[in-house]
Amino acid sequence: MSGIIKRSLSIAGHRTSISLEEPFWRLLQAQAQSDGLSIPALVERIDSARQGTNLSSAIRVHLLTTLIERGGAALNDSQE
């Protein structure tokens, strides 16, 4: 089981910390690369769309939803 990894980044002009398991960090990196965005830019996009959940949870749900919509391609890319 992957432990939680905490990373700090700047979004919307302020520093924040995000705690995610390593597989979610890999998926986040793969999606950002696929979308032509930096990780902070993708997180900022997710942050602006979230409704009442904490940011780490919003990121997990966003990544899962994207993975389902893309038919698992993001997961395969992140494991290469």
Order of alpha helices (4+ residues) and beta strands (2+ residues): beta-beta-alpha-alpha-alpha-alpha
